[in-house]
C-alpha cells in the first residue's frame, strides 16, 4: 500500500504543477482574455438582436408545403415583413425554443410597426396554436400558405379553395393524393424518376396512392401502363370528426369545407350554443377569458353574455400538400400574436429521402 502511495505522488505533484502553470498563463494574458470575452459577448448580442427582430433561418421538417417547400430545405424567415414581434417570455435561454424558460415574468403581445399586413397567398411562419403547454413564443414553428385573412369568407368545394367567392388556388404549387391503377409494378425507381416523395402500393392488384401535382397526374395519364388515375376527393356531407370545428352540425371535411368567416379585430359576434364551437379557443385560450356553458347560457368571466367583441385578427392557413397537411382545417384560426414572419427564400437544401445530396438548383430560390 505504501509503495502504491509513493508511486502516485509524482503524478499528483505533476497535476499541481500543470494547474499552477495554467493559472500563471491565464493571469499573464488576462487582458487578452477579457477582450476576447467582450468580442464574443457583443457578437452574441448582435446575433440575438438580428434573430429576434430581423430574420431567422429555419429547417423545413415536413412535406406539408410540397412542392413549394421540400423536406430538407432551410428557409429564410423575414420578420420585418409583418413587423418584429417583441419577446414575451423574458426568463429564457436564447436559441432554445421549448426548453429552459420560465413564465414567471411575461410581457403582453406587442409588435413594432402595428398589426402585421399578412396578404392572401403569403407563405407564413407562425407558432403552432394548439401547443398550450408552452408560451406562445416558445411553440413549434409551422409554415403554411395564408389563404384567407381577417374578415374574409372562405369555403372549399371539391378541394378548391374559394375566398370571398373567388378561387385563390395556384395550381402549380399544389399537390393532392391520387389513386392509380397500373398493369405493372410502380416501384421506388418509378417514384425517384418522377420525383414523387409520398405514397406507395395499397393493394396486391397494382393499386397505388401517390401525392402528385396536377401536371404530373396529367403526364402519367398518357402512359400506356397506367390503367386509371383519379384524385382522392372526400365527398360533400361526409363528416370528418377531426376537422374544425369538430361538430357534426357542420358536416365538413378537408375537401368540402365551410362557408366560414374569418374573425377580425373589432367584430361583434352573436354567441349561441350552436356557433360557440367556432369561438371556444378564441375566447378562452387566445384572448384569455374564462368561458363557461351553464344550462344553455354562455358565461364569460362569470357574466352571462350573448355577444362578444373579437380582440385581435385571425388567419386561415392551409398547406400546399392538400391531403397531407395538418392546418387550419384541423385546428381552426391562427391568431395574429402567433405570426412570426414571412418565408421568402430557400437558403440551403439537401435531399433526405433519396440521399442525392445538396439540391443545388434550390439554393437561393424564391418561395412562391
N, C-alpha and C positions, 0 to 999 in steps of 0.2 A: 504493500500500500504506500509506504514511504517512498520507494523508488518511483512509483507512478506519479506521486506529487511532484518530486524533483524533475521528472520528465516533462510535466505540464508547465512548470514555472517559466521556461524560456518562451513558450507560446503566449502565456499570459502577459509577460513584460513586452513581448512583440506587439500585441494588441494595444497596450498602453502607449507605446512609442508611436504607433500609427495614428492613434487618436490625437495625441499631442501635436504631431506634425500637421495633421489636417486642420486643427484649431488654429495653429500658427499661420497657416496659409490663408485661412478664412479671414483672420484679423488683419493680415497683411493686405489683402485685396478687398477689404470691407467696402471701400468707396466704390470700387468697380461693381461689386455685387448689388449695392444699393441702386446704382444707375441702371443695372440690368432689371432689377425688380420694378423700378419706376417705368421703364420702357414696356415691360410685359404688362404691367397694370394699365397703362394708358392704351396699349393695343387692345387688351381685353375689353376695356370700357368702350372703345370706338366700335369694335365688332358688335358688342351688345346693343349700342345705340342704333347701328345700321340694321341689325336683325330685327329690332323691336319696331322701328319706325319707317324703314325704307324698303328693304327687300329681304327675302329669305329663299333658300334653295331646299326643296323637299322631294323625297322619292315618291314615285307612284307605285303602290304596292298591290293594287287590284286591277282587274280588267274591265271595270265598270264604265270607263270612258273610252274604250277602244272604238274606232280606230284613231281618234284624235290623240289620246294618250295611251301608251302601252306600258305594261308592267316592265319595270326596269328603266323607265325614263326618270330623269331628275328635272323637275320643273322650277322655273323662276317665278316666284310669287312677288308681284309688285304691290306693296302695301300703300303706296301713295295714290293708287287708282281710286280707292274708296276712302282715303283719309286714314292716317295712322290711328290705331286703337291703343289707348293708354293701358298699361298693365293694371290688372285688378288685384291679383294676389301678390302682396308685397313681400311676404316672407317665403321666398322660393329660391332654389338654385337655378341659375340661368342654364339654358340649353338642355334641361332635363324636363320633358313635357309632363309626365304623370307621376313623378317621384320627388321626394324631398321638398315638400312645400307645406305651409301651414295656412289655414283660412282664418287665423286669429285676427289679422288686420287685412281688410279688403277695401278697395275703392269702388265707388259706383261706376257704371258704364259711362265712358266719355271718349269721344273721337274728335281728333283735330279736324278742322275744316267742316264741321257739321255732319249731317247724315250722309251715308255712302250713296253715291249715284250709280247703283247697280243697274245695268241695262239688260234687256232680254238677249239671250244667247251668249252672254258673258260666261267664260269658264271661271267659276268662283271657288276659292278655297275658304273653308269655314270649319268651325269646331262642331263635332258631331252632337246634335241637340239632345240625344237621349242618354248621354253618358252622365247621369245625375250624380254619380259617386265622386266626381271631380268638379272643381270650379270651372267656369266657362273657359278661361284662358289656359287651362291645363287639359282640355279634352282633345281627343284624337282629331287630326286633320283629315277632312274629307274634301274631295274635289268633284264637282258636278257642273252641269250646264244649268244656268238660271233660265227657265222657260217662261216664268211669269213673275212680275214684280207686284208690290203692294197696290191694291186697287183693281188689279186685273181679274178677269173671269176666265177660268180655264176648264177645258174638257178634253178628254182623249176618246177618239172614235176609231175603233179597229186599229189601234196602235198609232194613229196620227194625232199629234198634239195641236189643239186649236186654242188660241188666246184672243179673247175679245172677238170670237167667231172667225178668226183668220188663222190659217195654217202657219206655224212657225218652224216646222221641221226643216233641217238642212240635210237632204238625202245623202250627200256624200260622206257625212260624218257618222251616220247611224248604222247600227248592227242589230239584227234580230236572230232568233233561233228558227232554223228551217228543218223540216222533216224531209229527208232524202231517201228515195228508194233506188237502189242500184242493182245491176246484174253482175257486178264484180265487187271484190273486196276493196274498200277505201281505207287504206292503212296510214301509218304515220308519214310515209313518203308523200302520199297524196296531200295530207294536211300541210306538210312543210312546203311542198311545191306551190300551193295556193295561199301560203301564209295564214293558215287557219289555226287559231290558238285555243279554241274551246270546242268541245263536242266529241262524239265518238259513236260507236256501234250501240244500238239499243235493242236489237233482236238478232236471231240466228238466220233471218231471212234477208240479210243485207239491207236492213233499215238503219238509218243513221240520223243523228241530230247534230247539226253544226251551226255555229254562230257566224253569220255571213252578212256582208253588205248587200244591198240590192243589186249593185253592179256585178258582184261576184256570183250571186244567185242566178242572174240572167246569163252569165258566162257558162255556168255549169249546166243550165237547161239545154244548151246547144250540144253538149257532149253525148255521144251515142250510147255510152254505158250508163247514163243517168235515165232511169225509167220515169221518175217524177220528182218534183221538188215543190214544197209548199210551206209558206210561212206559218209558224205556230201562233195563232191568234186566239186568245180566250174570248169566248162568245159573250155578247151583251147579256146582262142579267145573271151571269154566272158569278155568284158572290165569292170573293176571296176574303176569308176571315182575317188574313194578315195584312190587309190593305186598309190604310187610314180612310175613315175614322173608326174602323173596327165595329161597325154597327150594321146588322142585317136589314135595317130600314133603307140603307144605301147599298144596293147590290152592285158594287163596283169591283173591278179587277184591274190589273196593270194595263190592259189593252182597251178597256172601255170604262172610263172614269169621269166623274163629275156630272153636271157642271158644278164648279166650286169657285167662290170669290175669295181672293187673297186679301187678308186683313191689312189695313193701313192705319198708321198713327192718326188718332182723332176719330176713327169710325165709331159710331154708336151702334152697338149690337143689341138687338132684342133677343133675350135669352128665354128658352123654354126647355122642357125635358127632352124634346126631340133633337134640337140642334146643339145642345150643350156638348155633345161628344166632339164637336169641332173645336171647342174653345177651352176644354178642361186644362190642357197643358199651358196654353197661353195665360190663362187667369192664375192658375195655381203655381206653375213652375217658372215660366219665363218672366212673368210680371209680379211674382212673389206675394200672392194673396192667399188667404185661407178660404177654400171653396168647399161647401157642403150642400148636400141634397137631402132635405127633410120633408117627407110626405108630399112629394111633388112640388115643393117650394125650393128655390135656389137661394142660398145664403153666401154672401161674400164678406169676409171679415165680420161675421156674426150679424149681418144685416140682410134682411130679405130684399132681393132685387129682381127686377125683370129686364134691366138694361145694364150694359157695360161699355165703357169707353176704352178702346184699344190704346195702349201706351207707346208702342213702337211699331215700325214697319216689319212686314214679314215677306218671305220669298218662297217660291216653289222651285225645287232643284230636281233635275232628272239626269241620270247617266245616259250617255250616247249608246251604250251597250244595253238596249232597252229591256231585254229579257234576262239580263244577268247583272242587275244593279239594284242595290238597296238604297232607296232615295225617298223623296218626299211622298211618293205614293205609298210608302210603308211606314213613315213616321211623321208625316204632316209638314207643317211650315217650318222654315228656318228663320229664327229671329235676327233682327238687324245686329244685335250686340254679339252674335256669333260669327259675323263676317270678318275674315282675316285680310284677304286681298284677292287680286286677280292673277290667274295663271296665264302668262303671256308668251313664254318661250321655253323650249327644251334645252337645257344646258349640257346634258350628257345622257347617253342611252346605251344599255347593254342588254342583249337578248338572253334572258334567263331560262326560256323554255327550250329552245333548240340549241342553246350554248354555242351560238355562232360568233360570240364576241361583241365588240363595240358596233353599234349601228351608226356608222359614220354619217349616213345621209340624214339622220335625225338631229344631229348636234347643231344647236343654234336655230333650229327650225321654229317658226312661229306657230302658236296654237290657235286654231280657228274654232 
